[in-house]
Amino acid sequence: MTQFEKVVLYGLATLYQEQTGLAIDEILADWQAQAESKWPTQKTITSDEDADVLEVYNAYPSRDANNGNRPTGKGQKDKQHIRNLLAKGKYTKEQLLALIRQEVDTREETGAYLRNFSTFLNNMPDLEEGDLF
């Protein structure tokens, strides 16, 4: 929170205090609790989870050898997408790695171009129990 936001918040709390007679600390604590219940903070990512995201992210090639070494469009948004896929429990790290290996191997065998990484992540197959494993 910037200094300006703190000043504005304190000013509003002061006005509210004049109307209610509550202590400013109580007002600010109440507002904080209301904000947290309405807009919960995102789950803290552990270093193990970050390592899993990076492992999956790094498994997909940055360049496509079948298409004149064209970039595959990997970026920060893809790391967040991987983090969301893992957090929702739809895929495990091992399943994502297996899907990436399958995609890369298939494209190398057929000589087809690799898809943009975002396109690949947005069009992941629904896995049935026992698929790939």
N, C-alpha and C positions, 0 to 999 in steps of 0.2 A: 504494500500500500504506500502510495506516495505521501509526502508531507502535506500536500494540498488536500488529498482525500482524508487524511487524519484530522486536519483542521476543520473541514466541512462536517465530518462525522461528529466531532466533538461539539461543534456549534449546534448541530441538530439535537444532540443529546442534551445540551444545556437548555435549549428551548423546551424540549420534552420534559426535562426535570422541573422547569418552572410550572408546567401544567399539572404534573403528577405528584411532585414532591419526592420522587424516588432519587436515590443516589446515582450519580452519573456512571459509576462502575457497574451498578446493577443494570442500568439501562443498556450499556454497551455489551455486557455479558448476555443479556436477554436477546438483543439484536443478533449477536454472534450465534447463539443457539438456534434462533429462527432461520438465519441464513444457512447454517450447516444442515438443518433438517430439510430445507427447501432445495438447496443446491449442494448435495453431498460432494465432498472432495473425492478426487479420483483415488483409486487404490494405489498405494505406494508400490512401485515396482522394485523387486529385490534384484540384487546383482545376478543371482542365478537365472531369473527370468530375463534379464537383459542379455545374459550370455546365450540363452536359448534363442532369443530374437535375432541376435547377431549371427548365430550359427545357421539359422534358416536363411537369413538375408544373404549371407556370404555363399551359400550353396548354389544360388542361381547365378549363372555367369553374367558379368557386367557387359560383355560384348558377345555378339553372335558371329561365330566363325563362318557360318553358312551364308551370311549376308554381308560379305565385305567388311567384317569386323565392326558392324553397326552397333551402337550402344543399345542396351535393352531397357533403358529408361529407369534405372533404379534410383530411388530417392528416400528422403526421410519419411514421407507419407507411407511408403511401403513398410517401413519398420513399424509404424503405428498400426498399420493394417495387420501385420503378422502378430503384433502384441494383442490386438483385439481378437483375432482368430484363436489364439492360445487361451486368452482370458475367458472367452465364452465357452471353452471346452468342446468346441465343435471338432477341433483337430488337436492331436498331440504333436509334439516336436518331431517325433519319429515319423508320423504320418506325413507331415509337411515335407520332411526331408526325402521320404520315399516318393512322394508325388513329384517333387522337383527332379529327382534322379530319373524317374520314369519320363518326364517331359523332355529333359535334355537328351536322354538316350534315344527316345523315339525320333526327335528332331534330327539327331546326328545320323541315325540309320536311314531315314528317308530323305535327308538333305533339305528338309523344310526349314524355313526361318523360325527362330525362336520368337515367341510372342513377347511383347512388352511386358515387363514384370508386373505392372499394375493390372494389365489385362489378365495375366495368368492368375493373380491373386483374386481378382473379381469373379473369375469363372472356375473356381475350384469345384471338383465333383463332390457330390454327396457320398460319403463313404458308408457302406453297409458294414455290419459286423463282420470282421474277418477279412475285409478288403486289404490288399497289399501285405497282409501278415498271416 
